[in-house]
């Protein structure tokens, strides 16, 4: 199904993914995420309607949202073509680098992520880490360095001490990771 400048179709990474219908330059906004469906104790996921935790995102203040379509099909890649940038509190999928028409649009799920657990990656990137941490601060230091500029402001605010500690480690002599 086509939505704006993207289409959802079969992916080699997992199930289905989002693919560019046109070229995007680094920094371009690709699409605005629909974050309107909050998941709470009073409004839980409804599996009978296809609502699954894997289509959710954890946001500021512990808010959990069920992502809309097509953004729920944004697959993980250890060398992503895009990232989520928040503008006036709403997530937008933004090109991290130039993306060509036909290319799958991907995101690294560890960016602005804090929690417990890990999972095996299937991205097939030459930079694949094989094992992905749910917690940004448990990823290798080189990964943290690369994605530090992409952290959401709300994430930086909520994890200020961890971000400060990371910046100090990266600025220390001999930390050329």
Z-matrix of the N, CA and C atoms (Angstrom, degrees):
N
C 1 1.446
C 2 1.528 1 109.41
N 3 1.307 2 116.25 1 135.19
C 4 1.456 3 123.07 2 179.93
C 5 1.525 4 109.85 3 -90.55
N 6 1.340 5 115.50 4 133.68
C 7 1.465 6 121.98 5 174.30
C 8 1.520 7 106.64 6 -135.13
N 9 1.329 8 117.01 7 110.48
C 10 1.460 9 120.35 8 -178.86
C 11 1.519 10 111.46 9 60.26
N 12 1.320 11 115.63 10 -121.92
C 13 1.468 12 121.53 11 -176.96
C 14 1.526 13 113.12 12 -99.48
N 15 1.342 14 116.35 13 17.74
C 16 1.460 15 120.47 14 179.70
C 17 1.525 16 110.05 15 -133.67
N 18 1.326 17 113.97 16 162.19
C 19 1.460 18 120.94 17 176.22
C 20 1.522 19 108.02 18 -136.00
N 21 1.320 20 116.56 19 145.78
C 22 1.464 21 122.04 20 175.32
C 23 1.520 22 107.30 21 -100.26
N 24 1.335 23 114.64 22 126.12
C 25 1.472 24 119.77 23 178.61
C 26 1.518 25 109.20 24 -154.20
N 27 1.312 26 116.18 25 178.62
C 28 1.465 27 121.99 26 -177.71
C 29 1.529 28 110.93 27 -56.14
N 30 1.334 29 114.97 28 139.78
C 31 1.465 30 121.93 29 -178.25
C 32 1.516 31 110.28 30 -121.80
N 33 1.331 32 116.30 31 145.48
C 34 1.458 33 120.47 32 173.84
C 35 1.523 34 111.25 33 -77.46
N 36 1.325 35 117.34 34 -15.85
C 37 1.464 36 120.42 35 179.94
C 38 1.520 37 110.05 36 -78.13
N 39 1.352 38 115.37 37 -56.77
C 40 1.462 39 119.63 38 179.04
C 41 1.513 40 109.71 39 -164.86
N 42 1.303 41 117.07 40 125.89
C 43 1.465 42 122.07 41 173.02
C 44 1.511 43 113.00 42 51.34
N 45 1.324 44 115.15 43 -107.29
C 46 1.458 45 121.35 44 177.32
C 47 1.517 46 108.83 45 -120.44
N 48 1.309 47 115.93 46 159.62
C 49 1.457 48 121.71 47 179.64
C 50 1.510 49 110.28 48 -143.38
N 51 1.325 50 115.20 49 178.20
C 52 1.460 51 122.22 50 178.77
C 53 1.527 52 107.67 51 -101.86
N 54 1.328 53 116.16 52 130.49
C 55 1.464 54 121.55 53 -178.31
C 56 1.525 55 110.18 54 -123.29
N 57 1.320 56 115.43 55 144.05
C 58 1.462 57 122.10 56 -179.03
C 59 1.524 58 110.36 57 -74.51
N 60 1.321 59 115.77 58 134.24
C 61 1.470 60 121.09 59 174.11
C 62 1.523 61 111.32 60 -93.89
N 63 1.336 62 116.16 61 -10.09
C 64 1.459 63 121.18 62 177.71
C 65 1.519 64 107.60 63 -145.94
N 66 1.306 65 116.56 64 170.29
C 67 1.459 66 120.61 65 175.45
C 68 1.525 67 109.95 66 -72.91
N 69 1.334 68 115.94 67 144.07
C 70 1.457 69 122.63 68 173.21
C 71 1.525 70 107.39 69 -124.70
N 72 1.319 71 116.41 70 138.83
C 73 1.466 72 121.64 71 175.37
C 74 1.523 73 108.35 72 -90.57
N 75 1.327 74 116.73 73 153.58
C 76 1.462 75 121.04 74 175.77
C 77 1.528 76 108.57 75 -51.23
N 78 1.321 77 116.43 76 131.82
C 79 1.457 78 122.11 77 -179.69
C 80 1.517 79 114.54 78 95.55
N 81 1.324 80 118.01 79 -16.57
C 82 1.473 81 120.33 80 179.54
C 83 1.530 82 110.83 81 -64.96
N 84 1.336 83 115.13 82 142.73
C 85 1.459 84 120.48 83 171.13
C 86 1.523 85 107.38 84 -81.59
N 87 1.330 86 115.88 85 126.61
C 88 1.456 87 120.75 86 -177.25
C 89 1.524 88 110.59 87 -92.40
N 90 1.321 89 116.40 88 -48.47
C 91 1.452 90 120.25 89 175.76
C 92 1.517 91 110.95 90 -162.83
N 93 1.319 92 114.51 91 156.28
C 94 1.464 93 122.24 92 177.17
C 95 1.515 94 107.74 93 -91.36
N 96 1.323 95 116.17 94 134.11
C 97 1.462 96 120.46 95 -179.62
C 98 1.531 97 110.75 96 -79.70
N 99 1.318 98 115.55 97 143.68
C 100 1.457 99 120.96 98 171.85
C 101 1.523 100 106.82 99 -90.63
N 102 1.329 101 116.26 100 106.61
C 103 1.463 102 122.92 101 -178.55
C 104 1.531 103 110.57 102 -111.88
N 105 1.325 104 116.48 103 24.27
C 106 1.461 105 120.79 104 -173.33
C 107 1.530 106 114.30 105 -76.43
N 108 1.311 107 118.34 106 -22.13
C 109 1.469 108 120.96 107 -176.80
C 110 1.522 109 109.67 108 -91.21
N 111 1.320 110 116.03 109 92.82
C 112 1.453 111 120.84 110 176.38
C 113 1.523 112 110.70 111 -73.56
N 114 1.319 113 115.64 112 146.53
C 115 1.464 114 121.38 113 177.03
C 116 1.516 115 106.72 114 -111.54
N 117 1.316 116 116.05 115 117.46
C 118 1.464 117 122.37 116 -179.15
C 119 1.522 118 109.24 117 -135.30
N 120 1.315 119 115.10 118 177.90
C 121 1.468 120 119.35 119 176.67
C 122 1.531 121 109.93 120 -62.16
N 123 1.333 122 116.43 121 -36.63
C 124 1.464 123 120.54 122 179.27
C 125 1.524 124 113.45 123 -82.01
N 126 1.336 125 116.47 124 -17.25
C 127 1.469 126 121.33 125 179.10
C 128 1.534 127 108.30 126 -131.61
N 129 1.342 128 116.85 127 67.83
C 130 1.473 129 119.81 128 -177.18
C 131 1.529 130 112.04 129 -72.48
N 132 1.318 131 114.12 130 168.78
C 133 1.463 132 119.61 131 173.94
C 134 1.523 133 109.23 132 -62.73
N 135 1.326 134 115.31 133 147.36
C 136 1.464 135 121.05 134 179.21
C 137 1.532 136 108.46 135 -117.49
N 138 1.330 137 115.95 136 91.94
C 139 1.477 138 119.58 137 -177.51
C 140 1.529 139 112.97 138 -56.13
N 141 1.321 140 117.38 139 -31.52
C 142 1.470 141 120.25 140 -179.60
C 143 1.529 142 111.82 141 -64.47
N 144 1.343 143 116.09 142 -17.33
C 145 1.467 144 121.16 143 176.58
C 146 1.526 145 111.67 144 -103.11
N 147 1.313 146 116.00 145 9.84
C 148 1.462 147 120.45 146 179.35
C 149 1.516 148 113.93 147 83.95
N 150 1.333 149 117.75 148 10.32
C 151 1.458 150 120.62 149 179.28
C 152 1.527 151 109.42 150 -79.38
N 153 1.326 152 115.91 151 122.08
C 154 1.460 153 121.33 152 -176.95
C 155 1.521 154 110.36 153 -129.52
N 156 1.336 155 116.10 154 150.61
C 157 1.472 156 121.38 155 179.64
C 158 1.528 157 111.38 156 -59.21
N 159 1.321 158 116.97 157 -32.23
C 160 1.464 159 119.45 158 -178.19
C 161 1.524 160 112.89 159 -65.95
N 162 1.334 161 117.26 160 -14.17
C 163 1.461 162 121.20 161 177.16
C 164 1.529 163 111.88 162 -99.13
N 165 1.327 164 116.06 163 15.16
C 166 1.466 165 120.93 164 -179.14
C 167 1.527 166 111.04 165 -104.69
N 168 1.316 167 115.02 166 161.31
C 169 1.462 168 121.02 167 173.25
C 170 1.519 169 107.79 168 -133.87
N 171 1.326 170 115.24 169 142.72
C 172 1.456 171 122.56 170 177.38
C 173 1.515 172 107.69 171 -95.70
N 174 1.333 173 115.85 172 127.42
C 175 1.453 174 121.10 173 -174.70
C 176 1.525 175 111.15 174 -121.22
N 177 1.319 176 115.94 175 -168.28
C 178 1.463 177 122.94 176 -177.11
C 179 1.516 178 111.80 177 -54.43
N 180 1.329 179 114.69 178 141.17
C 181 1.455 180 121.00 179 175.08
C 182 1.513 181 114.79 180 67.23
N 183 1.324 182 117.80 181 20.66
C 184 1.458 183 120.65 182 179.42
C 185 1.524 184 113.83 183 80.58
N 186 1.320 185 117.11 184 7.51
C 187 1.469 186 120.76 185 178.24
C 188 1.524 187 109.72 186 -68.11
N 189 1.331 188 115.54 187 134.01
C 190 1.462 189 121.96 188 177.65
C 191 1.518 190 107.65 189 -117.12
N 192 1.334 191 116.35 190 131.87
C 193 1.463 192 120.62 191 178.73
C 194 1.524 193 109.90 192 -125.14
N 195 1.314 194 114.49 193 145.79
C 196 1.455 195 121.53 194 170.63
C 197 1.524 196 105.47 195 -89.13
N 198 1.307 197 116.06 196 114.99
C 199 1.464 198 120.23 197 -177.24
C 200 1.519 199 110.96 198 -65.87
N 201 1.317 200 114.82 199 146.63
C 202 1.456 201 121.00 200 178.67
C 203 1.520 202 111.64 201 -80.54
N 204 1.319 203 114.60 202 -167.08
C 205 1.460 204 121.97 203 -178.99
C 206 1.519 205 107.63 204 -106.05
N 207 1.285 206 119.70 205 132.14
C 208 1.463 207 130.83 206 13.81
C 209 1.521 208 114.61 207 -97.03
N 210 1.348 209 118.09 208 -6.35
C 211 1.463 210 120.88 209 -170.63
C 212 1.522 211 114.14 210 -59.71
N 213 1.316 212 118.68 211 -21.23
C 214 1.470 213 119.89 212 177.37
C 215 1.532 214 111.42 213 -65.95
N 216 1.319 215 117.06 214 -13.28
C 217 1.467 216 121.06 215 -179.34
C 218 1.529 217 113.14 216 -101.92
N 219 1.330 218 116.93 217 15.93
C 220 1.463 219 121.48 218 176.24
C 221 1.529 220 107.84 219 -73.44
N 222 1.313 221 117.21 220 109.45
C 223 1.460 222 121.59 221 -177.45
C 224 1.523 223 112.24 222 -81.26
N 225 1.332 224 114.59 223 157.09
C 226 1.464 225 122.27 224 177.05
C 227 1.524 226 110.11 225 -79.42
N 228 1.333 227 114.97 226 144.32
C 229 1.462 228 122.24 227 169.08
C 230 1.524 229 107.50 228 -147.63
N 231 1.319 230 116.94 229 139.38
C 232 1.466 231 121.49 230 -179.84
C 233 1.531 232 112.22 231 -70.35
N 234 1.329 233 117.36 232 -16.21
C 235 1.467 234 122.91 233 174.41
C 236 1.531 235 106.57 234 -127.42
N 237 1.328 236 116.80 235 72.47
C 238 1.463 237 120.64 236 -168.95
C 239 1.522 238 114.24 237 -71.69
N 240 1.319 239 114.08 238 152.46
C 241 1.464 240 120.46 239 176.11
C 242 1.528 241 111.06 240 -87.40
N 243 1.331 242 117.21 241 -16.23
C 244 1.468 243 121.04 242 -176.25
C 245 1.521 244 110.22 243 -142.31
N 246 1.316 245 115.20 244 174.02
C 247 1.461 246 122.28 245 174.85
C 248 1.523 247 107.39 246 -151.56
N 249 1.327 248 116.08 247 168.97
C 250 1.455 249 120.52 248 178.82
C 251 1.521 250 108.66 249 -95.90
N 252 1.312 251 115.35 250 122.36
C 253 1.467 252 122.11 251 178.30
C 254 1.525 253 107.50 252 -115.18
N 255 1.324 254 116.03 253 132.27
C 256 1.460 255 120.08 254 -178.05
C 257 1.517 256 110.23 255 -95.78
N 258 1.320 257 115.25 256 126.13
C 259 1.457 258 123.15 257 178.60
C 260 1.521 259 106.43 258 -122.83
N 261 1.334 260 115.39 259 118.05
C 262 1.461 261 121.31 260 -177.04
C 263 1.534 262 111.13 261 51.58
N 264 1.340 263 115.57 262 39.74
C 265 1.452 264 121.26 263 175.14
C 266 1.515 265 116.19 264 83.16
N 267 1.314 266 118.16 265 -3.05
C 268 1.468 267 121.95 266 -178.80
C 269 1.525 268 109.07 267 -110.11
N 270 1.335 269 116.10 268 134.36
C 271 1.456 270 120.97 269 179.31
C 272 1.520 271 112.39 270 -75.29
N 273 1.313 272 114.48 271 136.09
C 274 1.465 273 122.42 272 174.63
C 275 1.520 274 107.81 273 -126.02
N 276 1.307 275 116.68 274 140.82
C 277 1.454 276 120.09 275 173.87
C 278 1.521 277 106.28 276 -84.58
N 279 1.336 278 114.77 277 122.81
C 280 1.459 279 122.84 278 -171.84
C 281 1.538 280 108.92 279 -123.50
N 282 1.317 281 116.74 280 138.52
C 283 1.470 282 120.83 281 179.97
C 284 1.529 283 110.23 282 -67.72
N 285 1.316 284 116.61 283 124.17
C 286 1.467 285 122.55 284 176.94
C 287 1.523 286 110.48 285 -81.21
N 288 1.309 287 114.86 286 -28.25
C 289 1.466 288 122.88 287 179.58
C 290 1.522 289 106.67 288 -148.11
N 291 1.310 290 117.43 289 175.27
C 292 1.463 291 120.16 290 176.72
C 293 1.526 292 109.32 291 -61.69
N 294 1.326 293 115.74 292 138.97
C 295 1.463 294 123.08 293 179.54
C 296 1.521 295 106.82 294 -125.68
N 297 1.318 296 116.83 295 133.03
C 298 1.458 297 120.28 296 179.68
C 299 1.524 298 110.50 297 -96.86
N 300 1.323 299 115.22 298 152.46
C 301 1.462 300 121.24 299 177.55
C 302 1.530 301 108.96 300 -54.23
N 303 1.326 302 116.96 301 133.89
C 304 1.453 303 122.53 302 -179.75
C 305 1.517 304 113.80 303 95.71
N 306 1.333 305 117.59 304 -16.01
C 307 1.470 306 122.01 305 -177.98
C 308 1.533 307 110.40 306 -79.11
N 309 1.342 308 115.55 307 144.12
C 310 1.458 309 119.11 308 175.26
C 311 1.525 310 109.47 309 -72.74
N 312 1.314 311 115.58 310 135.18
C 313 1.465 312 122.51 311 177.49
C 314 1.524 313 106.93 312 -91.37
N 315 1.343 314 116.87 313 125.27
C 316 1.455 315 121.58 314 -174.85
C 317 1.524 316 111.54 315 -130.79
N 318 1.312 317 115.04 316 164.79
C 319 1.459 318 123.25 317 179.85
C 320 1.522 319 107.79 318 -139.08
N 321 1.328 320 117.46 319 149.60
C 322 1.468 321 120.37 320 172.57
C 323 1.524 322 107.12 321 -90.35
N 324 1.324 323 116.56 322 115.80
C 325 1.459 324 121.79 323 -174.11
C 326 1.528 325 113.42 324 -65.55
N 327 1.326 326 118.97 325 -16.17
C 328 1.467 327 119.28 326 -178.54
C 329 1.524 328 112.27 327 -77.80
N 330 1.325 329 118.66 328 -17.18
C 331 1.467 330 121.15 329 -179.63
C 332 1.528 331 108.67 330 -65.51
N 333 1.335 332 116.62 331 128.70
C 334 1.470 333 123.02 332 -179.19
C 335 1.529 334 111.83 333 56.68
N 336 1.314 335 115.78 334 39.17
C 337 1.459 336 121.05 335 -179.41
C 338 1.522 337 109.87 336 -121.81
N 339 1.321 338 115.67 337 137.70
C 340 1.455 339 120.65 338 -178.68
C 341 1.522 340 107.89 339 -146.34
N 342 1.306 341 116.28 340 117.25
C 343 1.457 342 119.91 341 -179.71
C 344 1.507 343 110.11 342 -179.46
N 345 1.289 344 114.64 343 -163.87
C 346 1.459 345 121.66 344 179.93
C 347 1.517 346 109.56 345 -110.59
N 348 1.309 347 115.61 346 147.37
C 349 1.453 348 120.45 347 172.71
C 350 1.510 349 113.63 348 112.77
N 351 1.313 350 113.39 349 175.37
C 352 1.451 351 122.55 350 179.09
C 353 1.515 352 107.86 351 -155.86
N 354 1.315 353 116.94 352 164.35
C 355 1.455 354 121.29 353 178.53
C 356 1.519 355 109.45 354 -152.30
N 357 1.322 356 115.27 355 156.43
C 358 1.459 357 121.15 356 -179.01
C 359 1.525 358 109.72 357 -80.41
N 360 1.321 359 114.99 358 135.02
C 361 1.453 360 121.44 359 -178.07
C 362 1.526 361 111.02 360 -88.71
N 363 1.334 362 115.00 361 146.95
C 364 1.466 363 120.95 362 177.82
C 365 1.524 364 110.94 363 -126.99
N 366 1.343 365 117.42 364 25.11
C 367 1.469 366 120.29 365 -171.42
C 368 1.531 367 114.09 366 -73.51
N 369 1.312 368 118.20 367 -23.86
C 370 1.472 369 122.94 368 178.92
C 371 1.529 370 114.04 369 68.99
N 372 1.316 371 117.40 370 10.93
C 373 1.461 372 120.59 371 177.88
C 374 1.528 373 109.13 372 -71.46
N 375 1.329 374 118.74 373 148.13
C 376 1.470 375 120.36 374 173.55
C 377 1.538 376 111.68 375 -60.07
N 378 1.330 377 116.77 376 -19.80
C 379 1.462 378 122.09 377 -179.69
C 380 1.532 379 112.11 378 -98.78
N 381 1.333 380 116.67 379 13.53
C 382 1.469 381 120.45 380 -176.04
C 383 1.528 382 110.85 381 -58.84
N 384 1.326 383 115.33 382 132.40
C 385 1.466 384 121.83 383 179.43
C 386 1.519 385 111.84 384 -88.01
N 387 1.300 386 118.41 385 -4.83
C 388 1.473 387 126.15 386 178.24
C 389 1.525 388 113.49 387 68.70
N 390 1.330 389 117.69 388 -45.15
C 391 1.455 390 121.98 389 -179.86
C 392 1.528 391 107.91 390 -123.82
N 393 1.318 392 116.53 391 118.95
C 394 1.458 393 122.32 392 -175.25
C 395 1.528 394 109.34 393 -103.46
N 396 1.309 395 115.15 394 131.32
C 397 1.461 396 121.48 395 177.27
C 398 1.529 397 108.51 396 -88.27
N 399 1.316 398 116.41 397 139.37
C 400 1.452 399 120.43 398 175.68
C 401 1.527 400 109.76 399 -69.17
N 402 1.316 401 117.15 400 -25.59
C 403 1.458 402 123.54 401 -176.42
C 404 1.532 403 110.03 402 -98.53
N 405 1.332 404 117.02 403 118.20
C 406 1.466 405 122.64 404 179.43
C 407 1.527 406 111.61 405 -50.70
N 408 1.327 407 117.31 406 -40.69
C 409 1.459 408 121.42 407 -174.76
C 410 1.535 409 112.94 408 -75.64
N 411 1.315 410 118.48 409 -5.04
C 412 1.471 411 121.71 410 175.43
C 413 1.520 412 112.29 411 -100.66
N 414 1.316 413 116.66 412 -3.28
C 415 1.463 414 120.37 413 175.95
C 416 1.523 415 108.35 414 -73.86
N 417 1.343 416 118.70 415 160.48
C 418 1.465 417 120.87 416 177.56
C 419 1.531 418 111.06 417 -55.75
N 420 1.319 419 116.18 418 149.14
C 421 1.456 420 122.04 419 -177.29
C 422 1.540 421 111.76 420 -56.19
N 423 1.318 422 117.55 421 -37.21
C 424 1.470 423 120.29 422 178.93
C 425 1.527 424 111.23 423 -62.88
N 426 1.321 425 117.47 424 -36.96
C 427 1.468 426 122.29 425 178.04
C 428 1.529 427 109.23 426 -68.43
N 429 1.323 428 116.58 427 -43.58
C 430 1.463 429 120.18 428 178.63
C 431 1.531 430 110.44 429 -60.83
N 432 1.316 431 116.69 430 -42.53
C 433 1.466 432 120.99 431 179.22
C 434 1.537 433 110.02 432 -60.56
N 435 1.320 434 116.49 433 -46.52
C 436 1.469 435 121.01 434 -176.19
C 437 1.530 436 112.15 435 -64.51
N 438 1.338 437 116.57 436 -37.17
C 439 1.460 438 119.68 437 -174.37
C 440 1.525 439 114.49 438 -100.69
N 441 1.319 440 118.25 439 -3.97
C 442 1.466 441 121.07 440 178.50
C 443 1.536 442 112.39 441 -51.79
N 444 1.338 443 119.63 442 -43.97
C 445 1.471 444 119.14 443 -179.85
C 446 1.532 445 113.99 444 -66.48
N 447 1.325 446 117.29 445 -14.06
C 448 1.468 447 120.68 446 -177.47
C 449 1.528 448 113.17 447 -97.21
N 450 1.333 449 117.56 448 -2.56
C 451 1.467 450 119.59 449 -179.45
C 452 1.524 451 110.17 450 -62.96
N 453 1.316 452 115.59 451 141.42
C 454 1.461 453 121.90 452 177.59
C 455 1.528 454 109.59 453 -69.33
N 456 1.315 455 115.97 454 144.91
C 457 1.469 456 120.69 455 179.29
C 458 1.525 457 111.34 456 -56.77
N 459 1.345 458 117.01 457 -41.45
C 460 1.464 459 119.12 458 179.63
C 461 1.532 460 110.49 459 -61.63
N 462 1.337 461 116.97 460 -36.82
C 463 1.459 462 121.51 461 -179.99
C 464 1.529 463 110.11 462 -67.22
N 465 1.335 464 115.94 463 -43.17
C 466 1.471 465 120.79 464 178.22
C 467 1.528 466 109.57 465 -61.14
N 468 1.308 467 117.39 466 -42.51
C 469 1.466 468 121.31 467 179.72
C 470 1.526 469 111.16 468 -64.90
N 471 1.324 470 116.93 469 -46.43
C 472 1.470 471 120.60 470 -177.08
C 473 1.526 472 112.81 471 -71.30
N 474 1.319 473 117.91 472 -22.07
C 475 1.458 474 122.07 473 -178.24
C 476 1.526 475 109.98 474 -123.90
N 477 1.319 476 115.33 475 39.49
C 478 1.468 477 122.00 476 -173.61
C 479 1.520 478 112.76 477 -54.77
N 480 1.324 479 118.01 478 -44.07
C 481 1.475 480 120.15 479 -178.32
C 482 1.523 481 111.46 480 -65.57
N 483 1.330 482 116.85 481 -41.88
C 484 1.468 483 120.42 482 179.08
C 485 1.528 484 111.18 483 -66.16
N 486 1.327 485 116.83 484 -40.40
C 487 1.470 486 120.57 485 179.18
C 488 1.523 487 110.15 486 -66.31
N 489 1.330 488 116.98 487 -42.90
C 490 1.466 489 120.81 488 177.96
C 491 1.526 490 110.54 489 -60.99
N 492 1.315 491 117.36 490 -45.10
C 493 1.457 492 121.79 491 178.62
C 494 1.533 493 110.81 492 -60.96
N 495 1.318 494 116.77 493 -42.22
C 496 1.463 495 121.23 494 178.26
C 497 1.526 496 110.20 495 -62.67
N 498 1.307 497 117.60 496 -46.43
C 499 1.468 498 120.51 497 179.86
C 500 1.519 499 111.15 498 -61.04
N 501 1.322 500 117.42 499 -38.11
C 502 1.465 501 121.20 500 178.19
C 503 1.526 502 110.36 501 -66.49
N 504 1.334 503 117.57 502 -42.44
C 505 1.474 504 120.77 503 178.43
C 506 1.522 505 110.69 504 -62.91
N 507 1.331 506 116.25 505 -40.96
C 508 1.463 507 119.71 506 -178.89
C 509 1.516 508 112.87 507 -70.63
N 510 1.325 509 117.12 508 -27.84
C 511 1.470 510 121.28 509 179.33
C 512 1.531 511 112.60 510 -85.02
N 513 1.311 512 116.96 511 -13.29
C 514 1.469 513 120.79 512 -177.39
C 515 1.530 514 110.52 513 -66.54
N 516 1.326 515 116.69 514 145.76
C 517 1.470 516 120.10 515 176.06
C 518 1.529 517 110.90 516 -56.00
N 519 1.310 518 115.51 517 137.94
C 520 1.469 519 120.33 518 177.28
C 521 1.518 520 113.45 519 84.73
N 522 1.336 521 118.83 520 7.63
C 523 1.467 522 120.12 521 -179.53
C 524 1.524 523 111.59 522 -99.24
N 525 1.298 524 117.09 523 39.70
C 526 1.456 525 122.40 524 -179.37
C 527 1.522 526 111.78 525 -75.93
N 528 1.297 527 115.76 526 58.47
C 529 1.478 528 121.00 527 180.00
C 530 1.493 529 108.96 528 -85.50
